[in-house]
Amino acid sequence: MNLLSASYQAADSADPAADGSLSSYVVSRLEGEILMGVRRPGDHLDERQLAERFGVSRTPVRESLQRLVASGLVVSRGRQGLQVAQLSVAEILDAFSIVAQLEGLAARQAARRARTEQIGRLEEAHQACERAMKADDDAGFYIANLTFHEAIAAASQNRILQDEIRRLTLKVAPYRRTITAQAGRMHVSVDQHAEVLKAIMQREGDKASAAMSRHVNILGEGLAEFLHLLRAAGEAFAADAPLAQRS
C-alpha cells in the first residue's frame, strides 16, 4: 500500500493518463482531497466541476464516483446529488474501535515481519511527528502522523489488512484530523508512538499491538470528549446526527 499522504501529493501533479485509467486517477485525487481535508463530509460532488478540475471528460468522473459510492466514501442524496459520506456520532465511535483492532493487528505483525528499512521509515516518521509537535504545526503533524500509521501497516506485509485499514482511514480521516488539532493531543500522540515504535523494534508483538490499540482507542475517547465540550458550550445536537453538520 502506498502511503496515502504521499499518494495524494503524487496524484496532485500526476499525468491523468499515466496509468491508462482516468477513473483510477480521479478516484486517487478525490480520496487524497478527502484525506487532506480539501473535501469535507457532506460536500457536494458535481460531475462537471470535477471534470474541469481534473482535466478529464465527465465519463471517467462518473465512473470514479460510482466506485466511491460502492466503497461507501461517497453517498447519493437523491435530488441533492452525490456527497462525501458523513458518519453519525455512533458510526464514528464504532469506526475508531474497528480501526484500533486492525491497527493493533498491523503493529503485532510489523513487530514480527518488519524489515530493517521499514523500521527506519517508522523512526523517520516518528521524528517528523516530534518536529511538528515542537513547532506546534497541526497540519504538518497530521501528515506525519498518517505516515507513521501507514508505515506500520506497510511493515505488517499483510496486503489484505493494509487495504482494510486504508479504506477505514479514508472514512475517519476528517474526524481524526479534528481530534489531532485539540490542545495537547500532539504531545500525547508522540509519547504513544514512541511506545509502539519501541515494541516493534524490540520485536514484541503483543506489546506493540496493545500499545497501538490503546493509542487509536484514545483517539475515539478524544472524540467523545470533543463532543462533550461542544455540548457544554451549548452546541447540543441529536446523538445520531452527522458530526460534520455541526460547526
Sequence and secondary structure as in RCSB ss.txt:
>XXXX:A:sequence
MNLLSASYQAADSADPAADGSLSSYVVSRLEGEILMGVRRPGDHLDERQLAERFGVSRTPVRESLQRLVASGLVV
SRGRQGLQVAQLSVAEILDAFSIVAQLEGLAARQAARRARTEQIGRLEEAHQACERAMKADDDAGFYIANLTFHE
AIAAASQNRILQDEIRRLTLKVAPYRRTITAQAGRMHVSVDQHAEVLKAIMQREGDKASAAMSRHVNILGEGLAE
FLHLLRAAGEAFAADAPLAQRS
>XXXX:A:secstr
   HHHHHHHHHTS TTTTS HHHHHHHHHHHHHHTTSS TT EE HHHHHHHHTS HHHHHHHHHHHHHHTSEE
E GGG EEE   BHHHHHHHHHHHHHHHHHHHHHHHHH  HHHHHHHHHHHHHHHHHHHTT HHHHHHHHHHHHH
HHHHHTT HHHHHHHHHHHHHHHHHHHHHHTSTTHHHHHHHHHHHHHHHHHTT HHHHHHHHHHHHHHHHHHHHH
HHHHHHHTT    TTSBGGG  
